[in-house]
Amino acid sequence: MSSILTDSFGRTIDYLRISVTDRCNFRCIYCMPPEGIPTLPREEILTFEEIARVARIFLKLGGRRLRITGGEPLLRKNVVELVEQLAGLPKLKDLALTTNGFFLSKLAQPLKDAGLQRINISLDSLDHTQFSKLTKCSKFEDVWEGIEQALTADLKVKINVVIMKGINEKEILRFGGLAKNSSIEVRFIEFMPLCGTGWRPEWVFPIKEVRDLLKENFTLAPIPRGQEVAESYRIENGKGNVGFIASLTEPFCDSCSRLRLTADGKLRSCLFSNAEVELKPWLRGAEPVDEMIERIIIQAVRSKPAGHGMTYPITTKNPEELPKIRFVGG
């Protein structure tokens, strides 16, 4: 029997990504312009209670997995309290968080104690100088300490690496060595047109080339993928794994299981779609109605598109011809 959270293409949507802020302390070259972006007024951002309410209803309907994102989620004051609230929700099977790692060294153990199970850390270079160029932040050591503290706290750690031709592709084998020698999964991600600085097709480094290079230098054993976004492999005679996310050249939309809750209270069924459903009026009404929130979640699921609609190669540099992604997190 199909779940109530089954979309019109037969996919079960059991994974909610929750943005808790649109703010970030990094200025990564593929994500945000150096001058930053206009941020939302604080009163527009969902409260922890509102977030937990949406998550509770999502889980009641058949959801199983939650991920906290941003912006940079660890910028959100008292975010550990939100983790504790979400971790205590009935029917939750998995609770994760994605971060740039800058604030993680002091928060890794409290997050684990609050109930966080897994953490993804964005790290696009292992070279201090290159890291600074990519992020406009010179605190590589702080991020590295955050990774070490996450491992010490016994969190399941994944490192997300956006591979860009001419920028960091020479570090692929170094990242492979990191995965072999550490109890982590390094996930290589294709550069995609989600950029605050414009689309740069010359930066695309197809995941097939990354995968082939690693297979030439390491013995990789495939791990069953299921609904995971990454195609993952265990490194034989090593401690960790490598994963590949090829959203552009090898899209996996037919198995996508995700909804996104933006920081300002909208449900988005696809990151590459402007289609959003507004939840905040029903969260902040005089008499909030759970039944209406349920209907809106189901509506978002049913409106999920078949795919992101992009084909590779993308040759245009005209921003008007690319998806218009509104940076409200998620």
Buried (B, 14 or more C-beta within 10 A) or exposed (E): EEBBBBBEEEBBBBBBBBBBBBBBBBBBBBBBEEEEBEBBEEEEBBEBEBBBBBBBBBBBBBBBBBBBBBBBBBBBEEBBEBBBBBBEBEEBEEBBBBBBBBBBBEBBBBBBEBBBBBBBBBBBBBBEEBBBBBBEBEBBEBBBBBBBBBBEBEBBBBBBBBBBBEBBBEBBBEBBBBBBEBEBBBBBBBBBBBBBEEBBBEBBBBBEBBBEBBEEEBEBEEBEEEBBBBBBBBBEEBEBBBBBBBBBBBBBBEEBBBBBBBBBBBBBBBBBBEEBBEBBEBBEEEEEEEEBBBEBBBEBBEBBBEBBEBEBEBEEEEEEEBBEBBBBBB
